[in-house]
């Protein structure tokens, strides 16, 4: 599977035609952008969250154009610190147009999941997100294989079926 550059991935996030779906299955991530903001949260310091403005503008643009952005987060309970922080800021993304749902890991035991988090764009391209053990992003690899697309679509829809909308999910 070929790697996908950061620039190409950013282009995909803003130019899909109908739908982008995103499945997250890790309890912690360590993106360079997020870590300083999570550290502020952990220290009880204020964060104006302006670093999310660009993504929120993109989400509003998609919503205005009738495109769908859905994210399902499979989480262990009680939530990790990362997921508690993520939940505390997700309302901004939801308000901007991203449909985010949370699903306790115990509810997905009988759902076949791909081995990595992914984005599926318009049922034509999967971008698998690869992470190291400590949650740092390592690579993004792409696939147009119909079997990969079918697996990701099926897994996402099964998770989505049992997931709880962000506004209803109460972190444990």
N, C-alpha and C positions, 0 to 999 in steps of 0.2 A: 504494500500500500504506500502510495506517495505521501510525503510530508506536505503540510499546508503552512505557508508562511503566515506570520502575524498580519501582514498587509492583506493577503488574500482572504484570511479568515474575517478580518474587519469588513472587507468588501462583501463577503457572503452575508454577514449579519445585517447589512444595510440594503442589499439588492435582491433578496429573494422575492418571488412573485406572489405566493399565497400564504405560506405557513412555515414557521420555524418552530421545531419542538426540541426541547432540551431535557435530557434526563441526567440528574445528579445522584450519585450513589455513595459518595464519600462523606464521612463525618467531619472532615477538616480539609481545608485547602490552604495554600500559602502563596497567593499571588502577590507579586511585588506591589501592585496597586493597592490591594486590600490590607496588607499587614500593618501599615502605620495607622490606619483608621481603626482597625480592630484593637490595636494597642491602646489607642485613646479611649475607646469604649471600655476596655478592661480596667483602665486606670480611673474610670469615672469622669474623664475629661470630655468637654463638649466637642462635637464635630458638626460642622455646618452641612456636611454631605454634598458639597458642591462638586466633588469629584465624580458624582453620579449624574451630573447634569447632561453630559453628552449622550449617555445611554438612554436617559429619560426622553431627550429630544428625539432620538431615533425611534423609541417605542411609540411616542405620540405620532410621529410621521407614519409608522406602520399602521397604527390604529385608524388614523384619518384616511388612509388609503384602503382600508378594509382587509389588511393583512393580519394574520393571527400569530402571536408569539406566546407559546405555552412552555412552562417549566415545571417539572415534577421533581421534588426533592425527597429521596428515600433517606430517612434519618433514624438513628438509634435513639432510644429514649432511656434515661433522661438525655436531653440534647447535649452535645459537646459545646464548649464555649464558642467555637466558630459558628455552629448552627444557631445558638442563642443570639449571637451578634447579627448573623445574617437575617434572622427573623425580625430583629428590631429595626432593620432598615428596609425590609422588603416592601413595606407599605408604599414607599416612594415609587417603586417599580410597578406595583399594582395600579396605583393611581395614574401612572403614565401609560398603562395599557397592557402590561405583561400579566398574563393569567398564571399565577403561581399557586401550586398546591403542594401540600406536605403529606407524606405517608410514613407512618411508623413502620420500621423495618419488619416487625413481626407480621404485618399484613401482606408482605410480598414473598413469603417463604415458598409458595407454590407457583410463583411467576418466574418463567425463564428470562433472565436478564443478560444482556451482552456483558462482556468482561470489563468494559470501560464506559465511562460517561460519554455522551455523544450529543451532537446536534444533528437533526435531520432537516434538510432544506427541501421543501416542495416535493417530497417523496422521490427525489432524484439523486441526492448526494448526502452521504453520511460523513460527518467529521468526528472521528473518535478522539477524545481528549485523554492524553496519557500523562500520568502523574507519578512522581517518585513516592517512596514510602512516607515522607514527611509532608506530602501534599503539594509540593512545588510542581508546576507544570513542566513537563519534559518535552512533549511533542504533540502535534496534531496530525493525524493521518486520515486520508480520505478514501472513500470507497463509493463506487457506483454499482457494485455487484448487487443484482436484484435480491439475492439471499440476505445480504447484510441489511438492505433497505427494509425487506419484509420483517426480519428479526427485530430491528429497531422500532419500526412502526407498531408491531404487535406488542412488544414489551412495553412501550410507552403507553399505549392505549389500555393495557391491562393495569398498569400502575395508576394511570389517570382515573380509572374506574373506581378504585378504592381510596384515592387520595382525598385530602380534606382541603377545601379552598382556604387561601391564606387568612382571610378575615374570620374564618371559623376555627382555625387551628389554634389550640391553646398549648403552648410549649410545656413540656413536662421536664 
